[in-house]
Each structure stands twice: as C-alpha cells, then as structure tokens.
Amino acid sequence: MAAVFRLLKSTTTISRRFSSTSASSATTTTNKWSPRQPRNIQWVFLGCPGVGKGTYASRLSALLGVPHIATGDLVREELSSAGPLSKQLGEIVNQGKLVSDEIIINLLSKRLEAGEANGEAGFLLDGFPRTVRQAEILDDVTDIELVVNLKLPEGVLIEKCLGRRICSQCNKNFNVASINAQGENGRPSISMAPLLPPPQCVTKLYTRSDDTEIVVKERLRIYNEKSQPVEEFYRSQGKLLEFDLPGGIPESWPKLLEVLNLDEQEEKQSAAA
C-alpha cells in the first residue's frame, strides 16, 4: 500500500471537471487538449461486470496515450501465475465475490510500480475503486479528474457476459451474443451485433470460468450493492459522468467521445506529433 501512496502522489494532473450526472447533458468546462499538452490524465471507469469498461477504456488508452489498468486483468494474471495468492483468488472469483481491498491494492501497487519503471504517466483505472473505502484511499493520494459510469440494463449485461469469449493465442476478447433488447421504463431498445473472431481465432476460443449465469447474477448483485455508495461518493464531488450505452461499439463509441469532448482524428494526430 505504501507503494501505491508513493506512486500515485508522483503523478501530475490536468484540470478537467464534469458537473452533470447524465450523458445527455454532460458538458466540460475546459477545451480539448492542445497538441503539446501532456497526457497524464487520471480517470476511473465504473460499471457492472460485462458493461464494456475494458473495451472503452482500452480504446481511450490508445487514443490518449495513457495506460489502461484493469484490476480484473491483474487478478487473472495472478491466478495464472501460480503465485501465493492464486488459490485464494481462485475461490473468490469462482464464487463471484469481490476480491478484498488488501489484495487489490497490493496488485495495483505492483502494477503501478512496474509502470513507473517504464516511464508511464497517468492512468485509466478499470475495476477500481469498487468500495467507498477504496475510493477514499485513492482520494487521499491522488486527484481523480473524471469518473465515467457506463450503464446497461441487467438483462443485456447477462447476455453479454454469457457471450464473452477469449482467444487463448492472442488474448483478444470477442462476443458471440446477438442482443436485441426491448426498451423498458422509458429506455430505448438496444441492439448489439456479435463481435466475432477472425478465422485464425475460432478454434482457440474459451469462456472465462466466472462467466456462468449463476456467477454473473451474483457478481451483478454484489456490484449493485456496493456501487451505489461509490457513485454517490464521486457524484458529491462533481466528478461522476453517467453514460447509458445506446448499443454496441459503432453506436456508443462516437457518442462517448462526444460527451468527453474528444475528437478521435485530432487526438491521433496530436499523439503522433
């Protein structure tokens, strides 16, 4: 934990605040970054399991030139390492329970330490914080600028999780589910086409051990129970941006860039400069 304090304190921030709590009215008080402005942004992505935090955070990571750090990936790496935490983590993950603050902070500390050694600055955090205690720890040591809360109806989340597949060779994520959900309670209908693998990956796909209906529902229950206080924690600070995904990546990605006041082509040209 001491390493997390040291490393997070060493990063610098640029001011960027969102005061809205809905994507439809989200506005930013600053202009887009100038081409020479450093990208040490510090953002957090919240959202239920399966909502697509990793997908959108990784796209923004490539666009903005800052590392995407997913605590779920850190847990899975530790599971596959046969290290001292592997057995304990396996039992927790397979039951759909939350990994303890102590373990998550330990894994995050090691990841940040490695990033610092490689000259990384800034981050997009995915999967942390998941409890108010974690949010308070993070708040004590760094200035999180923006918290993006991605949202989808529960039925869509379950379908997405059950359709997830990973290629054992390239480690890329795909989804075989074809989702067509009718709108409810004033929400529009949602359609998501499958994200199918290329031919070379078809025979190498596997399903995560925790992507079963029982485990997914338990993970969603626990997440919803824990997430409300975390959302309120950041909402009270004026940092929470709630974004209802309108569909799959083709529909959602440009709208997310719009509410973040980002231009994909401009940012790519800036990163290459």
Summary of the structure (lengths in Angstrom):
residues: 273
radius of gyration: 18.3
end to end distance: 36.5
largest distance: 49.3
contacts: 801
relative contact order: 0.19
helix: 47%
strand: 15%
